[in-house]
Amino acid sequence: MEDLSTILLIDDNIDDYEATERSFRKNHIINPIKWCQSGQEAKDYLFKEGRYHNDISSPPTLILLDLNMPGIDGRELLKIIKKNTSLKSIPVIILTTSKDENDIDICYASGASTYIQKPIDMNGLTDVVHKFKQYWFNVAILPRHLNKSTL
């Protein structure tokens, strides 16, 4: 059985999570999706802290990150991820409703790989996920240590 690499989705909105997961399945992306509902939960997951201190799973191959969350928001979490030598090579794709130019500038300056404005309807999201799949799974070449299995 092939070990598919995990995609980490960080979003505090359950409806957005479920819509994104449905869009992934409609586009035949079968990778496991780990959902974290907050920046703090994602930080704990990535650094094996808190309730994840015994978690032996490998780091995700891709991270989808919302910006606007309570507590540790996406901007802060992005900076934390990119400052860590073990995590900084993981592509972080910003998937958010914000199209604020300051957010875009901050995210790219902090190491975001891509910035995508989240569509408000299911058809738009499915189309964005299709394009996401084409690029990240068929075009982009990931670092060897992240490319341990087929996306």
Buried (B, 14 or more C-beta within 10 A) or exposed (E): EEEBBBBBBBBBBEEBBEBBBBBBEEBEBEBEBBBBBBBBBBBBBBBEEEEBEEBEEEBBBBBBBBBBBEEBBBBBBBBBBBEEEEBEBBBBBBBBBBEEEEBBEBBEEBBBBBBBBBBEEEEEBBBBBBEBBEEBBEEBEBEEEBEEEEB
